[in-house]
């Protein structure tokens, strides 16, 4: 992957209402490109090659901007597909997002959801949803918390890890952790209405 390939992908995304085929390794290849450009810039700086370093940094900035645009467009398309309930060709990471969005739209539990594949039916009958309703009511969180300060990973009484969190994150955490964060003014409670 290189900047030319990213530009071509952006043009494909802009020119079609469907998701462009990017390949299963798209995000890993992009991460590799970014790492390579950063290493090249560092190496140039260490050798005292200012012009070369600036070129690599400029390429890095262009690559990041192109990728952000591609991701933004793809996410908009994935949201549309999730609302319509239509799976499409996506990367593994995008299928996870699609699944979470579908669960949110259908008000389902996120645990144990299978990732849909293109061509398989994802709709549920009204009776299936009605039989799950009492269980879903219990599992839908009624409060979330806005984290006010950067926090490292924290453990609950059962030694499960949560975090790390950044200031401004909206999180759903166990009440035992939330209580401590509220007492220390490190979080703010937000009520979630059904």
Secondary structure, DSSP 8 states (H G I E B T S, - for coil): --HHHHHHHHHHHHH-SS-----TTHHHHHHHHHHHHHHHHHHHHHHT-HHHHHHHHHHHHHHHHHHHHHHHHHHHHHHHHHHHT---S--HHHHHHHHHHHHHHHT--STT-----TTS-----HHHHHHHHHHHHHHS-SEEEEE-S-B--EE-TT--EE--B-TT-EE---HHHHHHHHHTTSEEEEE---
